[in-house]
Amino acid sequence: MKILGIETSCDETSASIVEKRKGRKFGKVLSEVTVSQIKKHQKFGGVVPELASREHSNNIDFIVKKTLKNSNISLSQIDAFAATTGPGLLGGLLVGTNYAKALAISCNKPFLSINHLQGHVLVPRMSKVINFPFVCLLVSGGHCQILLAKDYNKFKVIGETLDDAVGEAYDKIAKILGYDYPGGPIIEKLALNCKGKHQFNLPKPLIKNKSKNLSFSGLKTAVRRIIEKGINKEQKFDLANEFQVVICECLINKVELAINSLKGRNKIKNFVLTGGVASNSFIRTKFKLLCKQKGLSFVAPEKKLCTDNATMIAWAGHEILNKRKKGSSLSLSPKPRWRLDSL
């Protein structure tokens, strides 16, 4: 079975064809084509929704055709069409959803509505055996959630950010420091130059609170005030490192609380780290150590599958079609605030 996935929820226009052969556990990516809009949005310091949807409209047809060409298959050989229908920017969601629906209608094949976050959580299962239930930390530019994945469509939110997402905090700090969007890779690179000569005693929001929820706005404000007072280059490196360390400590603290609080913990064998921020090598390393302490297998997608991509949407389509055996309604509308725990 071959499913063509389309991802247009934010600032990447992406199409991918994932094949899963009968009797095989894993999927194979036949082709993926992604066009990033980062350069279009950099001068604004973040994603401009209207500009993003316009770029999706300009690129979607070319990208899908190129994906088919690279796969050396025809449109008629596609068995289903999957698209991100939420959460995300409404304009972008409309572009991808309507395009996938049109293809499904013209080919008389199923249309599959995919939750963007569901795609992030499930994509590691495309190449590794990860049985349900498992614990997942989903960290990206717009989302930060600690989840219990009970099945392909059953998720319990154990904890989440009360304000900024992790990726959002990285972006804002990078901007205050005078760097471009996206900020995550920039802060990570700056932190590598840390000499450890300067300590800033940054706050660790909610770290002593037994709640599993997270908060990063206070940390962001503290860093902004330090920068506004003036810092030299060496201090900038040390500040970036301390900021990253504190972010990671907050995440680990809440994930550990979540794991300890789960009933039937002995049934949980895997921990999944996913989302754009999961490509951060420092954060990956720290969570590998936590998993070793907790006797859990650490799983994270390869880095190119952490950021927004259509492969995860196509794979989620396989999981849904395998269990549900039918497509989604063509009358379904995009849901910009679609939560995982409301599937």
Phi and psi in degrees as GROMACS dihedral restraints (atoms count N, CA, C in turn):
[ dihedral_restraints ]
;  ai    aj    ak    al  type     phi  dphi    fc
    3     4     5     6     1  -117.9    20    10
    4     5     6     7     1   127.5    20    10
    6     7     8     9     1  -120.7    20    10
    7     8     9    10     1   132.4    20    10
    9    10    11    12     1   -97.1    20    10
   10    11    12    13     1   121.5    20    10
   12    13    14    15     1  -105.8    20    10
   13    14    15    16     1   147.1    20    10
   15    16    17    18     1  -129.8    20    10
   16    17    18    19     1   129.8    20    10
   18    19    20    21     1  -124.1    20    10
   19    20    21    22     1   118.1    20    10
   21    22    23    24     1  -142.3    20    10
   22    23    24    25     1    33.7    20    10
   24    25    26    27     1   -77.6    20    10
   25    26    27    28     1   -21.8    20    10
   27    28    29    30     1  -140.2    20    10
   28    29    30    31     1  -106.4    20    10
   30    31    32    33     1  -119.6    20    10
   31    32    33    34     1    21.3    20    10
   33    34    35    36     1  -123.2    20    10
   34    35    36    37     1   131.2    20    10
   36    37    38    39     1  -100.3    20    10
   37    38    39    40     1   118.5    20    10
   39    40    41    42     1  -139.5    20    10
   40    41    42    43     1   141.2    20    10
   42    43    44    45     1  -134.4    20    10
   43    44    45    46     1   143.4    20    10
   45    46    47    48     1  -150.1    20    10
   46    47    48    49     1   147.1    20    10
   48    49    50    51     1  -116.5    20    10
   49    50    51    52     1   120.1    20    10
   51    52    53    54     1  -116.2    20    10
   52    53    54    55     1   128.7    20    10
   54    55    56    57     1  -107.9    20    10
   55    56    57    58     1   136.8    20    10
   57    58    59    60     1  -130.3    20    10
   58    59    60    61     1   116.0    20    10
   60    61    62    63     1   -85.0    20    10
   61    62    63    64     1   149.0    20    10
   63    64    65    66     1   -58.2    20    10
   64    65    66    67     1   132.9    20    10
   66    67    68    69     1    86.5    20    10
   67    68    69    70     1    -5.2    20    10
   69    70    71    72     1  -105.7    20    10
   70    71    72    73     1   144.0    20    10
   72    73    74    75     1   -80.3    20    10
   73    74    75    76     1   -29.6    20    10
   75    76    77    78     1  -110.1    20    10
   76    77    78    79     1   162.7    20    10
   78    79    80    81     1  -103.7    20    10
   79    80    81    82     1   160.6    20    10
   81    82    83    84     1  -126.6    20    10
   82    83    84    85     1   129.9    20    10
   84    85    86    87     1   -82.8    20    10
   85    86    87    88     1   115.3    20    10
   87    88    89    90     1   -79.9    20    10
   88    89    90    91     1   -36.2    20    10
   90    91    92    93     1  -169.3    20    10
   91    92    93    94     1   143.5    20    10
   93    94    95    96     1  -138.5    20    10
   94    95    96    97     1   134.5    20    10
   96    97    98    99     1  -126.7    20    10
   97    98    99   100     1   124.9    20    10
   99   100   101   102     1  -130.4    20    10
  100   101   102   103     1   132.0    20    10
  102   103   104   105     1  -114.7    20    10
  103   104   105   106     1   117.9    20    10
  105   106   107   108     1   -86.6    20    10
  106   107   108   109     1   145.5    20    10
  108   109   110   111     1  -103.2    20    10
  109   110   111   112     1    12.6    20    10
  111   112   113   114     1   -51.7    20    10
  112   113   114   115     1   -46.1    20    10
  114   115   116   117     1   -63.8    20    10
  115   116   117   118     1   -30.0    20    10
  117   118   119   120     1   -69.0    20    10
  118   119   120   121     1   -31.5    20    10
  120   121   122   123     1  -102.0    20    10
  121   122   123   124     1   -11.9    20    10
  123   124   125   126     1   -56.3    20    10
  124   125   126   127     1   -41.2    20    10
  126   127   128   129     1   -67.9    20    10
  127   128   129   130     1   -15.7    20    10
  129   130   131   132     1   -96.7    20    10
  130   131   132   133     1    -7.2    20    10
  132   133   134   135     1    75.8    20    10
  133   134   135   136     1    14.1    20    10
  135   136   137   138     1   171.0    20    10
  136   137   138   139     1   179.3    20    10
  138   139   140   141     1   -80.8    20    10
  139   140   141   142     1   129.1    20    10
  141   142   143   144     1   -97.8    20    10
  142   143   144   145     1   111.9    20    10
  144   145   146   147     1   -53.4    20    10
  145   146   147   148     1   -46.4    20    10
  147   148   149   150     1   -64.5    20    10
  148   149   150   151     1   -41.5    20    10
  150   151   152   153     1   -64.4    20    10
  151   152   153   154     1   -40.8    20    10
  153   154   155   156     1   -61.7    20    10
  154   155   156   157     1   -46.3    20    10
  156   157   158   159     1   -66.1    20    10
  157   158   159   160     1   -34.4    20    10
  159   160   161   162     1   -65.3    20    10
  160   161   162   163     1   -41.9    20    10
  162   163   164   165     1   -66.4    20    10
  163   164   165   166     1   -38.3    20    10
  165   166   167   168     1   -60.0    20    10
  166   167   168   169     1   -44.2    20    10
  168   169   170   171     1   -61.6    20    10
  169   170   171   172     1   -39.3    20    10
  171   172   173   174     1   -70.1    20    10
  172   173   174   175     1   -31.2    20    10
  174   175   176   177     1  -101.4    20    10
  175   176   177   178     1   -24.0    20    10
  177   178   179   180     1   -58.8    20    10
  178   179   180   181     1   -44.8    20    10
  180   181   182   183     1   -64.9    20    10
  181   182   183   184     1   -45.4    20    10
  183   184   185   186     1   -61.6    20    10
  184   185   186   187     1   -42.9    20    10
  186   187   188   189     1   -66.3    20    10
  187   188   189   190     1   -43.6    20    10
  189   190   191   192     1   -64.2    20    10
  190   191   192   193     1   -43.5    20    10
  192   193   194   195     1   -63.9    20    10
  193   194   195   196     1   -39.1    20    10
  195   196   197   198     1   -68.0    20    10
  196   197   198   199     1   -37.3    20    10
  198   199   200   201     1   -62.4    20    10
  199   200   201   202     1   -43.5    20    10
  201   202   203   204     1   -63.2    20    10
  202   203   204   205     1   -43.7    20    10
  204   205   206   207     1   -62.9    20    10
  205   206   207   208     1   -44.4    20    10
  207   208   209   210     1   -65.3    20    10
  208   209   210   211     1   -28.2    20    10
  210   211   212   213     1   -82.5    20    10
  211   212   213   214     1   -13.8    20    10
  213   214   215   216     1    60.4    20    10
  214   215   216   217     1    38.6    20    10
  216   217   218   219     1  -132.0    20    10
  217   218   219   220     1   161.6    20    10
  219   220   221   222     1   -96.3    20    10
  220   221   222   223     1   164.7    20    10
  222   223   224   225     1   -60.1    20    10
  223   224   225   226     1   -34.5    20    10
  225   226   227   228     1   -67.6    20    10
  226   227   228   229     1   -17.7    20    10
  228   229   230   231     1   -85.5    20    10
  229   230   231   232     1    -6.9    20    10
  231   232   233   234     1   -78.1    20    10
  232   233   234   235     1   133.3    20    10
  234   235   236   237     1   -91.8    20    10
  235   236   237   238     1   -21.9    20    10
  237   238   239   240     1  -163.1    20    10
  238   239   240   241     1   157.9    20    10
  240   241   242   243     1  -122.5    20    10
  241   242   243   244     1   121.0    20    10
  243   244   245   246     1  -113.6    20    10
  244   245   246   247     1   142.9    20    10
  246   247   248   249     1  -143.5    20    10
  247   248   249   250     1   147.3    20    10
  249   250   251   252     1   -68.1    20    10
  250   251   252   253     1   122.6    20    10
  252   253   254   255     1  -114.1    20    10
  253   254   255   256     1     8.3    20    10
  255   256   257   258     1   154.9    20    10
  256   257   258   259     1   165.3    20    10
  258   259   260   261     1   -75.0    20    10
  259   260   261   262     1   168.8    20    10
  261   262   263   264     1   156.4    20    10
  262   263   264   265     1  -168.3    20    10
  264   265   266   267     1   -79.4    20    10
  265   266   267   268     1   128.1    20    10
  267   268   269   270     1   -55.4    20    10
  268   269   270   271     1   -45.4    20    10
  270   271   272   273     1   -59.0    20    10
  271   272   273   274     1   -45.5    20    10
  273   274   275   276     1   -65.7    20    10
  274   275   276   277     1   -42.2    20    10
  276   277   278   279     1   -60.6    20    10
  277   278   279   280     1   -39.3    20    10
  279   280   281   282     1   -63.1    20    10
  280   281   282   283     1   -41.6    20    10
  282   283   284   285     1   -61.1    20    10
  283   284   285   286     1   -52.5    20    10
  285   286   287   288     1   -68.2    20    10
  286   287   288   289     1   -42.0    20    10
  288   289   290   291     1   -63.0    20    10
  289   290   291   292     1   -48.2    20    10
  291   292   293   294     1   -66.4    20    10
  292   293   294   295     1   -35.3    20    10
  294   295   296   297     1   -65.9    20    10
  295   296   297   298     1   -45.0    20    10
  297   298   299   300     1   -65.2    20    10
  298   299   300   301     1   -39.6    20    10
  300   301   302   303     1   -62.1    20    10
  301   302   303   304     1   -42.7    20    10
  303   304   305   306     1   -61.7    20    10
  304   305   306   307     1   -41.9    20    10
  306   307   308   309     1   -65.3    20    10
  307   308   309   310     1   -41.6    20    10
  309   310   311   312     1   -62.3    20    10
  310   311   312   313     1   -42.4    20    10
  312   313   314   315     1   -66.3    20    10
  313   314   315   316     1   -46.2    20    10
  315   316   317   318     1   -66.2    20    10
  316   317   318   319     1   -30.1    20    10
  318   319   320   321     1   -98.6    20    10
  319   320   321   322     1    -4.3    20    10
  321   322   323   324     1    55.8    20    10
  322   323   324   325     1    47.0    20    10
  324   325   326   327     1  -123.8    20    10
  325   326   327   328     1   161.9    20    10
  327   328   329   330     1   -65.0    20    10
  328   329   330   331     1   143.9    20    10
  330   331   332   333     1  -102.6    20    10
  331   332   333   334     1   135.9    20    10
  333   334   335   336     1  -121.3    20    10
  334   335   336   337     1   120.6    20    10
  336   337   338   339     1   -85.0    20    10
  337   338   339   340     1   122.7    20    10
  339   340   341   342     1  -119.3    20    10
  340   341   342   343     1   132.8    20    10
  342   343   344   345     1   -77.9    20    10
  343   344   345   346     1   126.7    20    10
  345   346   347   348     1   -54.5    20    10
  346   347   348   349     1   -42.1    20    10
  348   349   350   351     1   -69.8    20    10
  349   350   351   352     1   -35.6    20    10
  351   352   353   354     1   -59.3    20    10
  352   353   354   355     1   -39.5    20    10
  354   355   356   357     1   -61.1    20    10
  355   356   357   358     1   -45.1    20    10
  357   358   359   360     1   -60.1    20    10
  358   359   360   361     1   -43.5    20    10
  360   361   362   363     1   -69.7    20    10
  361   362   363   364     1   -38.6    20    10
  363   364   365   366     1   -86.3    20    10
  364   365   366   367     1   -21.4    20    10
  366   367   368   369     1   -59.5    20    10
  367   368   369   370     1   -30.2    20    10
  369   370   371   372     1   -62.0    20    10
  370   371   372   373     1   -23.7    20    10
  372   373   374   375     1   -73.2    20    10
  373   374   375   376     1    -8.1    20    10
  375   376   377   378     1   -69.1    20    10
  376   377   378   379     1   -25.0    20    10
  378   379   380   381     1  -133.3    20    10
  379   380   381   382     1     6.3    20    10
  381   382   383   384     1  -149.1    20    10
  382   383   384   385     1   143.5    20    10
  384   385   386   387     1   -74.2    20    10
  385   386   387   388     1   112.6    20    10
  387   388   389   390     1  -130.9    20    10
  388   389   390   391     1   101.9    20    10
  390   391   392   393     1   -79.8    20    10
  391   392   393   394     1   147.0    20    10
  393   394   395   396     1   -78.7    20    10
  394   395   396   397     1   147.5    20    10
  396   397   398   399     1   -84.1    20    10
  397   398   399   400     1   157.4    20    10
  399   400   401   402     1  -145.5    20    10
  400   401   402   403     1   157.0    20    10
  402   403   404   405     1   -91.5    20    10
  403   404   405   406     1   142.0    20    10
  405   406   407   408     1  -137.7    20    10
  406   407   408   409     1   136.7    20    10
  408   409   410   411     1  -109.7    20    10
  409   410   411   412     1   115.6    20    10
  411   412   413   414     1  -104.9    20    10
  412   413   414   415     1   112.5    20    10
  414   415   416   417     1  -127.5    20    10
  415   416   417   418     1   121.5    20    10
  417   418   419   420     1  -147.2    20    10
  418   419   420   421     1  -168.9    20    10
  420   421   422   423     1   -68.1    20    10
  421   422   423   424     1   -27.7    20    10
  423   424   425   426     1  -120.8    20    10
  424   425   426   427     1    -4.5    20    10
  426   427   428   429     1  -139.6    20    10
  427   428   429   430     1   146.5    20    10
  429   430   431   432     1  -150.6    20    10
  430   431   432   433     1   105.4    20    10
  432   433   434   435     1  -141.2    20    10
  433   434   435   436     1   141.6    20    10
  435   436   437   438     1  -101.3    20    10
  436   437   438   439     1   122.8    20    10
  438   439   440   441     1  -125.2    20    10
  439   440   441   442     1   152.1    20    10
  441   442   443   444     1  -110.0    20    10
  442   443   444   445     1   112.6    20    10
  444   445   446   447     1   -88.9    20    10
  445   446   447   448     1   108.1    20    10
  447   448   449   450     1   -89.5    20    10
  448   449   450   451     1   -29.7    20    10
  450   451   452   453     1  -162.4    20    10
  451   452   453   454     1  -179.6    20    10
  453   454   455   456     1   -61.0    20    10
  454   455   456   457     1   -23.5    20    10
  456   457   458   459     1  -130.2    20    10
  457   458   459   460     1    17.5    20    10
  459   460   461   462     1  -127.9    20    10
  460   461   462   463     1   111.7    20    10
  462   463   464   465     1  -132.1    20    10
  463   464   465   466     1   136.5    20    10
  465   466   467   468     1  -111.4    20    10
  466   467   468   469     1   125.1    20    10
  468   469   470   471     1   -82.8    20    10
  469   470   471   472     1   114.0    20    10
  471   472   473   474     1   -87.6    20    10
  472   473   474   475     1   -36.0    20    10
  474   475   476   477     1  -159.1    20    10
  475   476   477   478     1   155.6    20    10
  477   478   479   480     1  -156.8    20    10
  478   479   480   481     1   167.3    20    10
  480   481   482   483     1   -72.3    20    10
  481   482   483   484     1   142.6    20    10
  483   484   485   486     1   -90.2    20    10
  484   485   486   487     1    -9.2    20    10
  486   487   488   489     1  -147.0    20    10
  487   488   489   490     1  -106.6    20    10
  489   490   491   492     1   -72.0    20    10
  490   491   492   493     1   145.1    20    10
  492   493   494   495     1   -78.8    20    10
  493   494   495   496     1   163.3    20    10
  495   496   497   498     1   -60.9    20    10
  496   497   498   499     1   -48.8    20    10
  498   499   500   501     1   -61.5    20    10
  499   500   501   502     1   -35.8    20    10
  501   502   503   504     1   -64.4    20    10
  502   503   504   505     1   -41.7    20    10
  504   505   506   507     1   -63.1    20    10
  505   506   507   508     1   -42.8    20    10
  507   508   509   510     1   -59.2    20    10
  508   509   510   511     1   -45.7    20    10
  510   511   512   513     1   -60.5    20    10
  511   512   513   514     1   -43.9    20    10
  513   514   515   516     1   -68.8    20    10
  514   515   516   517     1   -39.7    20    10
  516   517   518   519     1   -67.1    20    10
  517   518   519   520     1   -41.3    20    10
  519   520   521   522     1   -60.3    20    10
  520   521   522   523     1   -39.9    20    10
  522   523   524   525     1   -65.2    20    10
  523   524   525   526     1   -43.2    20    10
  525   526   527   528     1   -63.2    20    10
  526   527   528   529     1   -33.1    20    10
  528   529   530   531     1   -76.9    20    10
  529   530   531   532     1    -7.8    20    10
  531   532   533   534     1    95.8    20    10
  532   533   534   535     1    17.4    20    10
  534   535   536   537     1  -105.2    20    10
  535   536   537   538     1   169.0    20    10
  537   538   539   540     1   -80.1    20    10
  538   539   540   541     1   169.2    20    10
  540   541   542   543     1   -88.1    20    10
  541   542   543   544     1   144.7    20    10
  543   544   545   546     1   -79.8    20    10
  544   545   546   547     1   150.9    20    10
  546   547   548   549     1   -88.1    20    10
  547   548   549   550     1   -21.4    20    10
  549   550   551   552     1   -53.9    20    10
  550   551   552   553     1   -57.0    20    10
  552   553   554   555     1   -62.4    20    10
  553   554   555   556     1   -30.6    20    10
  555   556   557   558     1   -69.0    20    10
  556   557   558   559     1   -48.6    20    10
  558   559   560   561     1   -62.3    20    10
  559   560   561   562     1   -41.8    20    10
  561   562   563   564     1   -60.4    20    10
  562   563   564   565     1   -41.3    20    10
  564   565   566   567     1   -68.6    20    10
  565   566   567   568     1   -42.1    20    10
  567   568   569   570     1   -61.1    20    10
  568   569   570   571     1   -40.4    20    10
  570   571   572   573     1   -63.2    20    10
  571   572   573   574     1   -27.9    20    10
  573   574   575   576     1   -65.3    20    10
  574   575   576   577     1   -21.4    20    10
  576   577   578   579     1   -91.9    20    10
  577   578   579   580     1     7.5    20    10
  579   580   581   582     1   -63.2    20    10
  580   581   582   583     1   134.7    20    10
  582   583   584   585     1  -104.2    20    10
  583   584   585   586     1   -11.0    20    10
  585   586   587   588     1    73.5    20    10
  586   587   588   589     1    20.3    20    10
  588   589   590   591     1   -84.4    20    10
  589   590   591   592     1   -20.7    20    10
  591   592   593   594     1  -121.0    20    10
  592   593   594   595     1   130.8    20    10
  594   595   596   597     1  -113.3    20    10
  595   596   597   598     1   136.3    20    10
  597   598   599   600     1  -115.2    20    10
  598   599   600   601     1    -6.3    20    10
  600   601   602   603     1    49.9    20    10
  601   602   603   604     1    51.9    20    10
  603   604   605   606     1   -65.7    20    10
  604   605   606   607     1   144.9    20    10
  606   607   608   609     1   -68.9    20    10
  607   608   609   610     1   152.7    20    10
  609   610   611   612     1  -118.3    20    10
  610   611   612   613     1    85.8    20    10
  612   613   614   615     1   -55.9    20    10
  613   614   615   616     1   132.0    20    10
  615   616   617   618     1    62.9    20    10
  616   617   618   619     1    11.5    20    10
  618   619   620   621     1   -69.4    20    10
  619   620   621   622     1   -24.8    20    10
  621   622   623   624     1   -94.9    20    10
  622   623   624   625     1    -1.7    20    10
  624   625   626   627     1   -86.7    20    10
  625   626   627   628     1   136.8    20    10
  627   628   629   630     1   -77.3    20    10
  628   629   630   631     1    -4.5    20    10
  630   631   632   633     1   -65.5    20    10
  631   632   633   634     1   149.2    20    10
  633   634   635   636     1   -87.9    20    10
  634   635   636   637     1     0.8    20    10
  636   637   638   639     1   -78.6    20    10
  637   638   639   640     1   158.7    20    10
  639   640   641   642     1  -119.8    20    10
  640   641   642   643     1   160.3    20    10
  642   643   644   645     1  -149.1    20    10
  643   644   645   646     1   137.1    20    10
  645   646   647   648     1  -129.8    20    10
  646   647   648   649     1    -4.4    20    10
  648   649   650   651     1   -66.7    20    10
  649   650   651   652     1   -38.4    20    10
  651   652   653   654     1   -65.8    20    10
  652   653   654   655     1   -38.0    20    10
  654   655   656   657     1   -64.5    20    10
  655   656   657   658     1   -44.0    20    10
  657   658   659   660     1   -60.6    20    10
  658   659   660   661     1   -43.1    20    10
  660   661   662   663     1   -64.4    20    10
  661   662   663   664     1   -40.9    20    10
  663   664   665   666     1   -62.3    20    10
  664   665   666   667     1   -42.7    20    10
  666   667   668   669     1   -65.4    20    10
  667   668   669   670     1   -40.7    20    10
  669   670   671   672     1   -60.7    20    10
  670   671   672   673     1   -42.4    20    10
  672   673   674   675     1   -64.6    20    10
  673   674   675   676     1   -37.7    20    10
  675   676   677   678     1   -64.3    20    10
  676   677   678   679     1   -44.0    20    10
  678   679   680   681     1   -65.4    20    10
  679   680   681   682     1   -40.8    20    10
  681   682   683   684     1   -64.6    20    10
  682   683   684   685     1   -26.5    20    10
  684   685   686   687     1   -75.4    20    10
  685   686   687   688     1   -18.1    20    10
  687   688   689   690     1   103.8    20    10
  688   689   690   691     1   124.7    20    10
  690   691   692   693     1  -137.9    20    10
  691   692   693   694     1   150.3    20    10
  693   694   695   696     1   -88.7    20    10
  694   695   696   697     1  -179.6    20    10
  696   697   698   699     1   -62.3    20    10
  697   698   699   700     1   -43.7    20    10
  699   700   701   702     1   -64.4    20    10
  700   701   702   703     1   -40.3    20    10
  702   703   704   705     1   -65.6    20    10
  703   704   705   706     1   -34.5    20    10
  705   706   707   708     1   -61.5    20    10
  706   707   708   709     1   -42.7    20    10
  708   709   710   711     1   -63.5    20    10
  709   710   711   712     1   -44.7    20    10
  711   712   713   714     1   -67.4    20    10
  712   713   714   715     1   -36.3    20    10
  714   715   716   717     1   -67.1    20    10
  715   716   717   718     1   -42.2    20    10
  717   718   719   720     1   -61.0    20    10
  718   719   720   721     1   -40.5    20    10
  720   721   722   723     1   -67.0    20    10
  721   722   723   724     1   -46.1    20    10
  723   724   725   726     1   -64.1    20    10
  724   725   726   727     1   -39.9    20    10
  726   727   728   729     1   -58.2    20    10
  727   728   729   730     1   -46.4    20    10
  729   730   731   732     1   -65.8    20    10
  730   731   732   733     1   -39.7    20    10
  732   733   734   735     1   -63.4    20    10
  733   734   735   736     1   -43.6    20    10
  735   736   737   738     1   -66.1    20    10
  736   737   738   739     1   -43.0    20    10
  738   739   740   741     1   -54.7    20    10
  739   740   741   742     1   -49.2    20    10
  741   742   743   744     1   -65.1    20    10
  742   743   744   745     1   -41.0    20    10
  744   745   746   747     1   -61.6    20    10
  745   746   747   748     1   -41.5    20    10
  747   748   749   750     1   -63.3    20    10
  748   749   750   751     1   -44.2    20    10
  750   751   752   753     1   -63.3    20    10
  751   752   753   754     1   -47.1    20    10
  753   754   755   756     1   -64.0    20    10
  754   755   756   757     1   -42.2    20    10
  756   757   758   759     1   -57.7    20    10
  757   758   759   760     1   -45.7    20    10
  759   760   761   762     1   -74.6    20    10
  760   761   762   763     1   -36.6    20    10
  762   763   764   765     1   -65.3    20    10
  763   764   765   766     1   -41.1    20    10
  765   766   767   768     1   -63.1    20    10
  766   767   768   769     1   -42.7    20    10
  768   769   770   771     1   -59.4    20    10
  769   770   771   772     1   -43.5    20    10
  771   772   773   774     1   -63.0    20    10
  772   773   774   775     1   -45.3    20    10
  774   775   776   777     1   -62.1    20    10
  775   776   777   778     1   -44.4    20    10
  777   778   779   780     1   -65.6    20    10
  778   779   780   781     1   -26.1    20    10
  780   781   782   783     1   -85.9    20    10
  781   782   783   784     1   -11.5    20    10
  783   784   785   786     1   -76.3    20    10
  784   785   786   787     1   133.8    20    10
  786   787   788   789     1   -77.7    20    10
  787   788   789   790     1   148.5    20    10
  789   790   791   792     1    64.3    20    10
  790   791   792   793     1    37.2    20    10
  792   793   794   795     1   -58.9    20    10
  793   794   795   796     1   -27.8    20    10
  795   796   797   798     1   -67.0    20    10
  796   797   798   799     1   -16.1    20    10
  798   799   800   801     1   -82.5    20    10
  799   800   801   802     1   -15.8    20    10
  801   802   803   804     1   -91.9    20    10
  802   803   804   805     1   118.5    20    10
  804   805   806   807     1  -110.1    20    10
  805   806   807   808     1   -17.8    20    10
  807   808   809   810     1  -128.1    20    10
  808   809   810   811     1   146.8    20    10
  810   811   812   813     1  -120.3    20    10
  811   812   813   814     1   128.5    20    10
  813   814   815   816     1  -111.6    20    10
  814   815   816   817     1   127.0    20    10
  816   817   818   819     1  -108.2    20    10
  817   818   819   820     1   121.5    20    10
  819   820   821   822     1  -146.5    20    10
  820   821   822   823     1   171.4    20    10
  822   823   824   825     1    99.2    20    10
  823   824   825   826     1   167.5    20    10
  825   826   827   828     1   -55.1    20    10
  826   827   828   829     1   -40.3    20    10
  828   829   830   831     1   -69.3    20    10
  829   830   831   832     1   -18.6    20    10
  831   832   833   834     1   -66.6    20    10
  832   833   834   835     1   -10.7    20    10
  834   835   836   837     1   -81.2    20    10
  835   836   837   838     1    -7.7    20    10
  837   838   839   840     1   -69.9    20    10
  838   839   840   841     1   118.2    20    10
  840   841   842   843     1   -65.0    20    10
  841   842   843   844     1   -36.8    20    10
  843   844   845   846     1   -63.8    20    10
  844   845   846   847     1   -46.4    20    10
  846   847   848   849     1   -66.2    20    10
  847   848   849   850     1   -40.1    20    10
  849   850   851   852     1   -57.7    20    10
  850   851   852   853     1   -47.4    20    10
  852   853   854   855     1   -60.7    20    10
  853   854   855   856     1   -43.8    20    10
  855   856   857   858     1   -64.8    20    10
  856   857   858   859     1   -37.9    20    10
  858   859   860   861     1   -75.3    20    10
  859   860   861   862     1   -27.3    20    10
  861   862   863   864     1   -62.4    20    10
  862   863   864   865     1   -41.3    20    10
  864   865   866   867     1   -65.3    20    10
  865   866   867   868     1   -41.3    20    10
  867   868   869   870     1   -61.8    20    10
  868   869   870   871     1   -44.3    20    10
  870   871   872   873     1   -62.7    20    10
  871   872   873   874     1   -36.7    20    10
  873   874   875   876     1   -63.4    20    10
  874   875   876   877     1   -40.8    20    10
  876   877   878   879     1   -66.3    20    10
  877   878   879   880     1   -35.5    20    10
  879   880   881   882     1   -91.9    20    10
  880   881   882   883     1    -1.7    20    10
  882   883   884   885     1    70.6    20    10
  883   884   885   886     1    30.5    20    10
  885   886   887   888     1  -109.9    20    10
  886   887   888   889     1   151.5    20    10
  888   889   890   891     1   -82.4    20    10
  889   890   891   892     1   127.6    20    10
  891   892   893   894     1   -86.7    20    10
  892   893   894   895     1   129.7    20    10
  894   895   896   897     1  -132.3    20    10
  895   896   897   898     1   133.9    20    10
  897   898   899   900     1  -146.1    20    10
  898   899   900   901     1   142.9    20    10
  900   901   902   903     1   -63.9    20    10
  901   902   903   904     1   158.0    20    10
  903   904   905   906     1   -58.5    20    10
  904   905   906   907     1   152.8    20    10
  906   907   908   909     1   -57.1    20    10
  907   908   909   910     1   -34.4    20    10
  909   910   911   912     1   -70.1    20    10
  910   911   912   913     1   -17.7    20    10
  912   913   914   915     1   -96.7    20    10
  913   914   915   916     1     1.9    20    10
  915   916   917   918     1   -80.5    20    10
  916   917   918   919     1   -43.5    20    10
  918   919   920   921     1   -74.1    20    10
  919   920   921   922     1   169.0    20    10
  921   922   923   924     1   -59.5    20    10
  922   923   924   925     1   130.2    20    10
  924   925   926   927     1  -155.8    20    10
  925   926   927   928     1   158.3    20    10
  927   928   929   930     1   -84.5    20    10
  928   929   930   931     1   -16.7    20    10
  930   931   932   933     1   -61.1    20    10
  931   932   933   934     1   -42.0    20    10
  933   934   935   936     1   -66.5    20    10
  934   935   936   937     1   -29.8    20    10
  936   937   938   939     1   -72.8    20    10
  937   938   939   940     1   -42.8    20    10
  939   940   941   942     1   -64.4    20    10
  940   941   942   943     1   -41.2    20    10
  942   943   944   945     1   -66.1    20    10
  943   944   945   946     1   -41.6    20    10
  945   946   947   948     1   -59.4    20    10
  946   947   948   949     1   -36.0    20    10
  948   949   950   951     1   -60.5    20    10
  949   950   951   952     1   -40.8    20    10
  951   952   953   954     1   -61.3    20    10
  952   953   954   955     1   -45.9    20    10
  954   955   956   957     1   -61.9    20    10
  955   956   957   958     1   -42.2    20    10
  957   958   959   960     1   -67.2    20    10
  958   959   960   961     1   -48.1    20    10
  960   961   962   963     1   -66.8    20    10
  961   962   963   964     1   -31.8    20    10
  963   964   965   966     1   -65.0    20    10
  964   965   966   967     1   -35.6    20    10
  966   967   968   969     1   -92.7    20    10
  967   968   969   970     1   -42.1    20    10
  969   970   971   972     1   -89.9    20    10
  970   971   972   973     1   -24.9    20    10
  972   973   974   975     1    64.3    20    10
  973   974   975   976     1    11.7    20    10
  975   976   977   978     1  -151.8    20    10
  976   977   978   979     1   161.9    20    10
  978   979   980   981     1   -84.6    20    10
  979   980   981   982     1  -177.2    20    10
  981   982   983   984     1   -90.1    20    10
  982   983   984   985     1   162.9    20    10
  984   985   986   987     1   -67.8    20    10
  985   986   987   988     1   137.9    20    10
  987   988   989   990     1   -73.8    20    10
  988   989   990   991     1   -11.9    20    10
  990   991   992   993     1   -87.8    20    10
  991   992   993   994     1    -2.4    20    10
  993   994   995   996     1   -65.6    20    10
  994   995   996   997     1   136.7    20    10
  996   997   998   999     1  -105.1    20    10
  997   998   999  1000     1   153.4    20    10
  999  1000  1001  1002     1   -60.0    20    10
 1000  1001  1002  1003     1   149.5    20    10
 1002  1003  1004  1005     1  -124.9    20    10
 1003  1004  1005  1006     1    95.0    20    10
 1005  1006  1007  1008     1   -59.3    20    10
 1006  1007  1008  1009     1   -24.8    20    10
 1008  1009  1010  1011     1  -116.0    20    10
 1009  1010  1011  1012     1    31.3    20    10
 1011  1012  1013  1014     1   -66.0    20    10
 1012  1013  1014  1015     1   118.0    20    10
 1014  1015  1016  1017     1   -90.9    20    10
 1015  1016  1017  1018     1   148.3    20    10
 1017  1018  1019  1020     1   -64.5    20    10
 1018  1019  1020  1021     1   -34.6    20    10
 1020  1021  1022  1023     1   -81.8    20    10
 1021  1022  1023  1024     1     9.9    20    10
 1023  1024  1025  1026     1  -118.8    20    10
 1024  1025  1026  1027     1    17.6    20    10
